[in-house]
């Protein structure tokens, strides 16, 4: 039989008399409810410990079946007096839901208080008449309006005489629902856009969501934009589209939120998208008209987002930069090369355009996407654009090479057999410079290049020929 523990402490409204920092059995993280992590005070606890002590009420639940269990807090005696348990939380947070895991003789809890982490003031958030419940593990779930303050502790008051036997508690948790925390506008791509192309990324709208209740939901339902910064949106833009990529910061035209035809000035795109905890990414794209004017620019602002039924203004509502429209013509190209599924052109200004298959980054625009019209190749490290090019060679097997006017060689695409010449077998989505012999410095003095199946050849100004890549195909 359990005997009353002689040492007791009283509830510390005037100051904490007893504090025991517990081992954190269940940790708080951004994706789950937060379990109590420390014992601040208690009325009584059973035995010499740590079995049945108040520390057993910290951490995640670990009593699997309804029973008198050493892994739960138990008062010193059954039915003896009113009891209480005061527990602390590692991370102060707003609270909207409380869960108390009663694993033996449930139903005795009649009052619950929460403590304001800033002021130390306790507020009653739950009252009930104690009465015996069914002999099963019972989770007392208390839903309240989300507190306007951060909570760092909970006090549970128990009317033990009203419910026979020991009223045991295994765990206590708190959480708050997904909540809008902020949004902004960024412009991650200012590359030129080929006229007639669809789904051109214009701006991104990251929305930050906080919360800890696993089952809560929060929806984005509308976005208000304008075409400010665009030269002639009424004739250059046929459709605006809004895409969602979840918590991925990489643009992809896969999940469509909504569309708006012929945007010109302010416009709103509506839809419904459930948000995830963390940063959620939305992307505004434009479809460019086939008759758009070359050298016009397109741009946008986002002035409002509606999340959870409330409107918010992103900060900032705009980002620097725009995207210029570009029309590729054969008169602007000075040399071409076509491989198995890739075409390349060197323009008169020394830049490179590619089109065709892009599964291995051979387009060179820092994406793994096929392109159906000429697309400008980015510069090394995806900074700016490749320039000063005099010749190109499209391989038969998913990679590309380019010769620069300084005699250096640049490659991108599939690199499995070392055909990129950068001393790796890494596939590259933007150009890398070919290394020198024995991986010393860089290859220079090159006057001509040719890309084969999985190898590349280069002719040097001294008449020697250099090769790299695989050699099992001939």
Protein Blocks (a to p, Z undefined) as FASTA:
>chain_A
ZZddfbdcdddfkbcfbdcddddfbccdfkbccddfbdfbdfbdehjbjghiaklmgcjd
fbfbgcddfkbccdfbehkbccddddddfbgcddfbdcdddfbhghjacbdcdddfklop
acdfbdcdddddddddddddddddddfbdcfbdcddddfklpgcjdddfbdcdddddddf
bdcdddfbfcdcdehiahiafbdcddddedjbfkbccddfbdcddfehiablmlmpmbdc
dddehjafbdcdfbcfbdcehiehjadddddddddehjddddddddddfkbcehiacddd
dfbdceehiacddddfbdedddddddddfklpcbdcddfklccdddfkopacdedjfklo
pnonopacddfbdcddddehhiajaehiabdcddfeopacdddfkopacdedjfklopno
nopabdcfbdcddddehhiajaehiabdcddfkpccdddfkopacdeddfkbZZ
